[in-house]
Amino acid sequence: MSGNLEEFVNTVRNLSSQGQLSQLCDHMNKSWNLLVKNISHLDTMLEALDIQEHTLGVLYILCVKVSTFQSSSNQEEFEQLLLQVDLFVSQCNKDQTRYSIGNFAQMCHTLTNELCQRNMAIRGIKLISRIIEQVQEHPSQLTSVHADLCQLCLTAKCLKPAAKYLDIEVTDISKENGFYECKHYLSYYYYGGMIYTALKNYKRALYFFEQAVVCPATAISHIMVEAYKKYILISIISEGRVLPFPKYTSHIVQRGIKPLCGAYTVLLNAYATYSPAKLNSVLESHGQVFIQDKNMGLVKQVIASLHKKNIQRLTKTFITLSLSDVSSRAHLSSPQEAETQLRNMIDDGEIYATINQKDGMVSFYDNPEKYNNPAMLEAIDKDIQYFMELDRKLQEMDCQIQVNPQYVKKAKSVTSHDDEMDGGLLSRASSSATSNSVKLG
């Protein structure tokens, strides 16, 4: 190693042993170009440092290696880099990594993209999961690395590792380098929505796509547009209509996002007519758009859901109906298809009915649930516990906001402005009263 590199290693050792980690971060930031110019010596430097004692120094060197790694490099070099990162994650000092979470996260983003390009996404799932545990302050904190995990799971078609984190409600967002980049927030909720869609958990998928769309914004991003397209399709499949956005949604988003999804708006309007023929017509005229957006599978599910929707509408009008009438009113091809569709819906609990095969009649019933069995009481108790915990977290967040310096400063400025306004009004009112009394005198 050259004299400058030896000096860097000695500085890392000295400042780490003295616990001067902030100064060490500043020194390493200034040494970035030095390390980039000496890529060939970085492995030697890593051997000279102890991961547990000199975590920040090792992390910084790995960040340089990952950021300058060439995609054209051979597989053996990438395997070595992957092993070095894996070893670091298993042995690093968590307290030290918190001083450079931004660099740690950026290394994960670059590594994730490289793994996906090399068709090795499944190799990174366990590694990135462990890194999330390292950078999180508590389980309900969202980090930018969560989006990397979701991307890897989708690419590898191995979804359950991400579901473990997606099921946890977010109460806090990690500040990496003092801020959280919006792209990672949007990507997390967009990828999460796709994972829940693949798992057929449409209620949760809707929530995630909605979060990606209603994020406070001064402009509409491509991720938000893609999320809204899937939001429309999943909303139709699960609810039979598109649910309105919350009132706090940005006016820019509300006004600007629908014109960017013209084919999906046409599909929604056709669905509202309850006519499979019109839906198929939309599929023919806009099929290329749906294929290009990789949403054709969901669009076909929308068409299939229309038959179910039409049957559900019949249950609100009729008590008894023949299979041939069900077939014609629900726009199905034959009574046999109607019977198959009815059986599937009965098995899935989507309708309550019985089929008399002897005379080909169907009888529809109301929901027989009396809400008095142990399973239902357990479900209600679970929901009560969930909302009690949610209320506790809201109260805790409210207390944190009230002592936040920025909030206190803002509240004081608003209060002083209101006092000035009230004082001015009282002064003008007093002057007016005095003037009137003088005129009367």
N, C-alpha and C positions, 0 to 999 in steps of 0.2 A: 504493500500500500504506500501511496505517496504521503508526504508530510501533512498535507491538508486533510487527508482522510484519517490519518492517525489522530490528528488534533480533534476531528469530529467525534471519533470513537471515545477519546479521553473526556471530551466535554459531556458526552452522553452519560458516561460512567459517573463523573463527578457530580453533575447536577441531579442525576437520579438518586445517588446516595445521600445528597443533601436535602432531597425532597423539594427542590426548586423546579417544579414541573412546568409552571407557566413560563419561566425563563427558558427552559429547555425547548418548549414549543416554539417560542420566538426564534431561538437559535436555529432550529431545524427548518423553519420556514425560510430563513435567509440562506440556508445551505442547499436548497432544492437544486439549483443549477449545478452546484458542485457534484452532487450525487448523479445527476443525469449525465454529466460528462464522463463519469467513471462507472458506467453500468457494469463493465466486466469485473469490477472489484467488489460489487455489492455482496456477493456470496461470502467472500472472505471477511467482510465487515460483520455479516450476520453471525459467523462462527466466533467472532471476537466478543459478542455481546450475549448476555444471559437473558432469556425471554422474560422470566419472572421479575428480575431486578431492573432490567432496562427495557420494559415493555414499550414505552413511547418511541425509543430509538429504533427498535426492531420494527414496530408498526410503520414508522416513517420510511424506512428503507424498503419494506414490502410494498408500500404505496407507490414508491418510485418505480419499483420493478414491474408492478402490475400496470401502471399508467403508461409505461414505455414499451410494454410487451407487444411484439409484432404478431398480428394474426397469422402471418405467413410462417411463423416459427414452427419447427417440427413438434410432433406430439410428445417426444421425450422431454423437451424443455418445458412444455406446458404442464406435464405431469409433475415435474420437479417443483414448479412454482405452486401448484395446487397442494403438494405435500408440505411445502414451507408454510403456506397460509393455514393449513389444517393444524400443523404443529403449534403455530402461534396461538390460534384460537383455543386450543386445549390447555395451554400453559400460561397464557398472558395474565397480567395483573389487572383485574377489572377496574380498580380505582384509578389506575394510570390511563387506561383507554378513554375514560370519561373526559380527559383533557383534550382529546383529539377525535371526538366522535364523527365530526364532519369528514375527516380524512379516511377514517375507518369505513364509513358509509360509502364514500366515493369509490373506495377500493372494491367494495361489494358490487356496486353498480357496473363497474368495468368488468369484473370477473364474471358476473351473471351474463352479460352480453357475449363474452367470449365462450362461455359454456354452451349457450344456446346456438351460437354459430358453429360450434364443433359437434353438435348433436350429443352433448354430454350433460344435458340439463339435469338428469336424474342424479348425477354425481354431486351436484351442488346443493341439493335440497337439504340434506342433513347438516352440511357445513353452514349454510345461510341461516338455518333454524338456530343453530348454536350461537351464531353471531347476534341474532336478535336478542337472545337471552343475555348476551354480554352488554349490549348498548341500551337495553330497556332499564328504566328506573323502577317500573312496576308493570305487572302483566297487562294493564289496560292502557298502556302508553303506545301510541302509534309512532313508528319510526319509518324513515324512507326505505329501510331494508325490507320491510314487509312487502312492498311492491315487487322487490326482486324475488322473494320467495314465491309469490303468486305467479310471477312470470315463469319461473322454473317449473312449477307444478303444472301449469297449463301446457308448456312446451313438452314436458315429459309424460303428460297425460296421467299424472299421479297426483290426485287432488286432495286426498285426506290429510296429508301433512299441513297444508295451508288452512284447511277447515278448522283446525285446532285454534288458530289465531283469529280467523275470521269470526268465529262464534263469540269472541270476547268483545263486549261493547267498549268503544274507545271513549275515554274520559280525559285524555291528555295527548298532546302532540309534542314529540321530541324536537327541541331547537338545536339543529346541527349547524355549527358556525354562526349561531345567533339567529337563525331563521329556518323555516321549513319550506322547501321548494314545492310550489303548487303542482308541478308535473308529477311528483311522486305520490302526492295525496290523491290526485285524479286517477293515476294508474292503479293505485291500491284498490279504490272502490270500483273501477272499471273491471279489473282482473277478478276481483272478488265477486262481482255480479256474474261474470262468465263462469266462475267455478260453481256458484250456487245454481246457475242455470243447468249446468251439466249434471249436477246432483239432484235436479228436479225440485229443488227448494225454491219455488218461484216467489214466495212471499219475501224471503230474505234477499233474493236476487233483485227484486223490485226496489227494496230499500237501498241496496248498494248502488244501483244505477241512478236512483234519484239523488243520492248524495253526490255523485259525480257531476250531475247536471245543475243542482241548486247551489253549488259552491259559489260564494261571493266572487263576482268577476266584473271586470270592466271591458272584457272582450270574450268572445266565444272561441274555445279551443277545439282542435280536432277531436280530442278525447271526449269532450262533452257532447259533440255531435254524434259520435259513434255510440256513446252511452245512451243518448236519447232515442236513437233508432232501436236499440235493444229494449229500452224501457217501454216503448210503444208495443213491441211484439209480445213481451212477457206480460204486460198489463192486459192485453187482449186475451192471451192464453189463459191466464189465471183469474181475471176479473170480468172478461167479456166487454171491457171498455177501458179507455185510458184514464187513469186517475189524475186529477188535477194536481199541480205543484203547490207546495206550501206558499203562503202569502209573502214570506220573506225572500222568495226567489228574485234574483236581480231582474229588473225591467229589461235590461239589455238581452238577457237570456230568453225571457218570455217572448219578446218581440222578434228576436232574430233567429232563434234556433229552428222554428217550424219551417220557414222557407227553405232551409238547408236540407230538409228531409221530405221532399215533395212526394216521392214514391210511397213512403210510409203513410203519409197523410191520405193519399188516394186509397191505399189498402184499408185504412181505418174507416173511411167513408163507405167503402164497399162492404165492409163487415157489418156496418150499422144497418144495412138493408136486409141482413139475414139471408142473402142469396148466394149460394155456392157458385152459381154461374158467373156472377159479377166478380167474385173473388178470383176465380180461375182466369177471367179476362184480364184482371190486374196483374196476375202472375205472368201471363203471356206478354203483356205490353211492357212490364217493368222487371221481368225476370233477370235480365242482364245486370241490373243495378243490385238486386238482392244477392246474386252470385258474387259480384265484385265486392260487396260488403261482407261476404261470408255469412249471410243471414238466411240463406235459402232453407236450411233445415228448420229454423224457427218459423219461417213463413208457411211452410207445409204444416207445421203444428197449429198455426193459426187457422188454416183451412179445415184441419181435422177438428179443431175445437168448436167450429161453427155448428157442426152437426150436434155436438153435445149441448151447445147453447140453445139450439132450436128445440131439442127434446126437453130441456129444462123449462123452456117457455111453455111447453104443452102442459107440464105438471101444474102450472099456475092457473090454467084455464079448464082443464078436463080432469075428471075423477076416473073415468074409464074410457079406453080408446082401443080400437082394433090395431093390430100390427100393420095392416095395410094403410090405415089412416096415419099412423105414426110415420110410416115410410114416405107417404106423399107430402105430409105437412112439414117434415124435417128435411125434405129434399134428398132422401136416400134412394138407392137404386132398387131395392126390393124389400119385402117384409122380412126376409131372412137376415139381411144386413141390419134392419131395424132391431130385430131380436138380439143379434150379436152386440150391437151398440148398447142396447138397454141392459143386457147382462153385465157388460163391462162396467157400466156406470153404477149399477146396483152393487157390484162387488167392491168398487172404489168408494162407495158411500156418497156418490154425487147426487143420486136421487133415491127415493124410497118407493119401491113398487114391487108388484108380483106379476108374473106372466102365466096366464092360463093357456097352456099349449093345446088343450082340447078344443077350445073355441077360438083360439088366436086373439085373446083379449089381454089388455094390460090395465092393471088398477094402480093408480098413484095414491100415495099417502103422505101425510105430514111427517116431519122428523119425530121419531118415536122417543127420542132422548128425554128423560125426565129429570136429569141433572141430580140424581139422588143416589148414584152408585159410588163405591169407594174410589174407582179410577177417576171419575169426574171430580170428586171432592179433592183428590190429590192434585189434579191439574189446576184447580182453582187456587188451592193453597200455594202451589208453586208460583202461579202468577202474582199472588199477593206478596209473597216473599221477594219476588223480582222487583215489583214496584216500590216496596219498602226500601230495598237497597238503592234503587234509583233515586228515591227521595233523599236518602241519606247522602248520596254523592252530590246531588244538586245543592243541598244545604252546605256541604263542605266546600264546594266550588264557590258558592256565594260568599262565604266567609273569606276565602282566599282573594276574591275580587275586591272586597271591601277594604282590605289592607294593602292592595297593590298600589305602589307609588304613583303609577301613571293614572290609575282610576281616581285616586285621592286628589291628585293635581287637577284633573279634568273636572271632578265634582266641585272643587273649590272655585274654579274659574266660572263654572256655570252658576253657582250660588251667588258669587260676587256680582256677576252680570245681572242676575235677577234682582238683587238688592238695589243696584244702581237704577234699574228700570223702575222698581217700585218707589224709590226715593224721588226720581224725576216726576213720576205721576202724582205723588203726594204733594210735591213742591208746586207743580202747576195747578193742582186742585186748590191748594191753599191760597195761591196768588189770585186765582179766579174768584174765590170766595171773598177775599179782602177787597178786590176791585168792585164786586157787586155791592158789598156793604157800604163802600164809600159812595157809590152812585145813589143808593137808596137814601143815605144820609143827606 
